[in-house]
Amino acid sequence: DAFDSIVLLITSFTQKLRPLRPEPYQVLVSELHRRVLLEYVRPLLQVRLVCTSAKMRARVAARLGDEARQLRELFGRL
C-alpha cells in the first residue's frame, strides 16, 4: 500500500542521513516530520469522509489509527 512505501522511503532516506552530526540531523528530521504530517493531514481535512455504515467507520478509524501509530513509531526511532 502507498502508506507503507512512504514509511519505507522515509526510513531509507533517514538512514542515509545518519552520518551527519546530531544537530543538523535533528533539524532535518524535525523538518521531515513537519512536512510528512502536513501532507498526511491536509487531504484528510480537505475531503469530507462519508462512511455509509458503522462497519465502514470502524474500518476507516482502524486504518487511521494504525497509520498514526506507524508514524509515531517511525519518528520516535529517529
Backbone bond lengths (Angstrom), bond angles and torsions (degrees), N, CA, C in turn:
res aa  C-N    CA-C-N  psi(-1)  N-CA   C-N-CA  omega(-1)  CA-C   N-CA-C  phi
1 D - - - 1.452 - - 1.518 109.33 -
2 A 1.316 117.25 157.74 1.464 122.39 -173.44 1.520 112.13 -61.87
3 F 1.320 117.12 -38.65 1.462 120.18 -178.67 1.523 110.89 -62.85
4 D 1.329 117.15 -43.31 1.465 121.15 179.39 1.525 111.24 -63.20
5 S 1.316 117.35 -38.66 1.466 119.52 178.78 1.525 110.94 -67.92
6 I 1.328 117.88 -33.55 1.464 121.10 176.30 1.524 110.13 -65.83
7 V 1.325 117.18 -43.47 1.468 121.21 178.63 1.526 110.02 -61.19
8 L 1.336 117.63 -43.52 1.468 120.90 178.66 1.525 111.34 -64.00
9 L 1.314 117.14 -40.02 1.458 121.55 179.01 1.528 110.94 -63.99
10 I 1.316 117.43 -44.26 1.465 121.47 178.63 1.523 110.23 -63.38
11 T 1.327 117.35 -42.85 1.460 121.05 178.89 1.523 110.49 -61.31
12 S 1.312 117.20 -45.07 1.462 121.71 178.89 1.524 110.81 -62.10
13 F 1.318 116.40 -45.01 1.463 121.89 -179.88 1.527 111.32 -60.59
14 T 1.318 116.93 -45.96 1.464 119.60 -177.46 1.524 111.81 -70.89
15 Q 1.331 118.44 -28.85 1.467 120.44 176.04 1.527 110.54 -64.86
16 K 1.320 116.75 -34.34 1.464 120.44 177.42 1.526 111.38 -70.30
17 L 1.333 116.90 -25.03 1.465 120.81 -179.53 1.527 112.96 -87.12
18 R 1.326 117.79 -11.54 1.467 122.35 -176.52 1.531 114.04 -50.78
19 P 1.349 119.60 -38.21 1.470 118.46 -178.29 1.534 114.64 -65.07
20 L 1.313 117.58 -11.88 1.470 119.67 178.72 1.523 110.84 -64.50
21 R 1.312 115.05 158.35 1.468 119.24 174.08 1.521 108.31 -64.00
22 P 1.327 117.49 155.97 1.477 120.87 -174.07 1.528 114.88 -56.32
23 E 1.333 117.32 -41.99 1.471 118.33 -175.68 1.529 112.91 -66.13
24 P 1.346 119.51 -52.10 1.477 118.12 177.64 1.530 112.57 -62.42
25 Y 1.325 116.66 -35.86 1.464 120.49 178.56 1.521 110.05 -61.37
26 Q 1.325 116.78 -44.94 1.462 120.60 -178.24 1.528 111.36 -66.18
27 V 1.321 116.97 -36.91 1.468 120.69 177.32 1.532 109.98 -63.27
28 L 1.326 116.53 -44.90 1.465 119.94 179.16 1.523 112.00 -64.86
29 V 1.323 117.26 -41.54 1.464 120.53 179.20 1.529 110.27 -65.40
30 S 1.324 117.13 -39.53 1.468 120.30 178.63 1.527 111.16 -62.96
31 E 1.329 116.20 -42.99 1.466 119.95 178.84 1.531 110.53 -67.58
32 L 1.307 117.00 -39.64 1.462 121.28 176.83 1.526 110.60 -61.34
33 H 1.315 116.64 -43.52 1.466 122.29 178.70 1.529 110.41 -59.93
34 R 1.316 116.29 -46.60 1.464 121.59 -179.86 1.531 110.67 -61.16
35 R 1.323 116.10 -46.58 1.466 120.03 -178.08 1.523 112.60 -66.15
36 V 1.327 116.24 -42.47 1.467 119.91 179.64 1.520 109.83 -61.23
37 L 1.323 116.55 -45.34 1.463 119.15 -179.37 1.521 111.85 -64.94
38 L 1.330 116.87 -41.43 1.467 119.30 177.74 1.525 111.21 -60.46
39 E 1.326 116.56 -46.79 1.462 120.28 -178.14 1.525 112.06 -70.59
40 Y 1.317 117.71 -24.84 1.464 121.22 178.49 1.529 111.03 -81.17
41 V 1.322 116.73 -42.71 1.463 121.23 -174.28 1.530 112.00 -81.04
42 R 1.314 117.57 -35.20 1.475 120.81 -176.41 1.534 112.53 -52.97
43 P 1.327 120.07 -51.39 1.476 118.80 179.37 1.527 113.01 -63.61
44 L 1.314 116.92 -31.90 1.466 119.45 178.59 1.523 111.40 -64.83
45 L 1.327 115.98 -35.53 1.462 120.00 -178.62 1.526 112.48 -83.49
46 Q 1.317 117.48 -25.93 1.462 120.43 -177.07 1.525 113.35 -81.43
47 V 1.312 116.10 -26.39 1.462 120.47 -177.23 1.517 109.17 -108.82
48 R 1.297 114.86 136.19 1.463 119.42 177.98 1.520 108.42 -83.40
49 L 1.322 116.02 118.71 1.461 120.55 178.22 1.519 108.75 -79.81
50 V 1.316 116.48 123.74 1.455 121.21 179.08 1.523 107.95 -112.91
51 C 1.306 115.26 112.45 1.461 121.02 178.15 1.523 107.52 -106.56
52 T 1.309 116.09 121.98 1.460 120.51 -174.41 1.519 113.74 -86.77
53 S 1.317 116.50 -8.12 1.465 118.51 179.87 1.525 110.14 -149.18
54 A 1.310 115.18 162.67 1.462 120.37 177.83 1.521 110.52 -64.36
55 K 1.315 116.27 -34.80 1.467 120.66 179.40 1.531 110.59 -64.31
56 M 1.318 116.13 -42.08 1.461 120.92 178.78 1.527 110.56 -66.27
57 R 1.344 116.78 -41.74 1.468 121.12 176.81 1.519 110.74 -58.87
58 A 1.319 116.25 -43.93 1.464 120.98 -179.91 1.527 110.87 -63.64
59 R 1.335 116.71 -40.03 1.470 120.48 178.79 1.522 111.27 -65.01
60 V 1.335 116.72 -45.05 1.470 121.19 179.71 1.525 109.79 -63.88
61 A 1.319 117.25 -44.17 1.466 121.10 179.26 1.524 110.87 -62.54
62 A 1.320 117.14 -41.23 1.464 120.61 179.26 1.525 110.92 -64.94
63 R 1.320 115.95 -41.91 1.468 119.23 -179.94 1.525 111.19 -65.82
64 L 1.334 117.21 -45.65 1.465 120.25 178.32 1.525 110.78 -62.17
65 G 1.319 116.81 -40.22 1.462 120.67 177.80 1.512 111.84 -63.99
66 D 1.322 116.91 -40.76 1.462 121.27 179.03 1.524 110.87 -65.98
67 E 1.321 116.97 -43.27 1.461 120.42 179.02 1.527 110.87 -65.70
68 A 1.320 117.65 -38.78 1.467 121.12 177.09 1.524 110.26 -62.91
69 R 1.329 116.97 -42.01 1.463 121.21 178.72 1.528 110.43 -62.76
70 Q 1.330 116.90 -42.73 1.462 120.90 179.52 1.528 111.15 -62.46
71 L 1.334 117.12 -42.92 1.464 120.19 178.34 1.526 111.27 -65.32
72 R 1.326 116.51 -41.31 1.468 120.63 178.21 1.530 110.59 -60.36
73 E 1.320 116.50 -46.24 1.465 121.00 179.34 1.526 111.28 -64.82
74 L 1.322 116.58 -42.91 1.459 120.94 -179.42 1.521 111.21 -59.25
75 F 1.330 116.48 -52.93 1.458 118.93 -176.88 1.522 111.88 -76.11
76 G 1.305 118.43 -20.31 1.462 121.44 172.94 1.520 111.35 -67.80
77 R 1.339 116.60 -35.61 1.469 121.33 178.90 1.517 111.93 -73.22
78 L 1.322 117.22 -26.32 1.458 120.44 -176.36 1.507 109.36 -82.50
